[in-house]
Amino acid sequence: MKQPITGFHKDEKGDWVAELKCGHNQHVRHNPPWQLRPWVVSEEGRKSRLGTQLNCKKCEK
């Protein structure tokens, strides 16, 4: 189920986590070459992704 991103925070390891409208969270790591999300490392990049929809696996269950 698609849910919009409403904010971001870092977890205990320092990885970025997207906060979704449904109340669930999802990691959005930039970990090349496996995950390419260079936008997550800057505040400007994260702000540009607010409202973007991610697939929430917890909502699907």
N, C-alpha and C positions, 0 to 999 in steps of 0.2 A: 504494500500500500504506500503510495507516494505521500510524503509529508514535507512541508516547507521548513527550511532552516530559519530559526528565529534568533540564534546567537551561537557563540562559541566559548569554550573554556578549555584549559589544559588539564589533563589527568595527572595522577601522581608521578608518572614517568616523564611528563613534559610533552606528551603528544596532544595534538589538537583534537577536540571532540565537538561535533556539531550538535547543537540543542535543537530538537525538532518540535513543531507545534503540538504534536500529540503528547509531549512530555518525555519521550524517550530520547536517548543520545546515540550518536554514531561516530566512531573515529573517522577522521579525514586526514590521514597521514600523508606527508610527502616523503616517500621512501624509495627513491629511484634505485634500480630500474623497475621495481615491482609496482609501485603506485606513484603516478606522476600528478601531483597536485601542488605545483609551485605557488599557486595563489594563496595557499593556507599559511605561508610563512610571513606574510605582511598583513598589517591591519587593513590596509586599503583593499588587498585581495579578498580577505575574509568579508569585509563589508560589501564587496561587489557580489558576493554569493548569498547574501541574506535574501530569503524568499525562494531560492532555488530548491527544487524538490528532490529529495532522496528517497530511495525505497526503504521503508521501515520494516524490517523482518519481524520485529516484536509485534507490530500491529497486525501483520498477516497471520500470526498464530492465534 
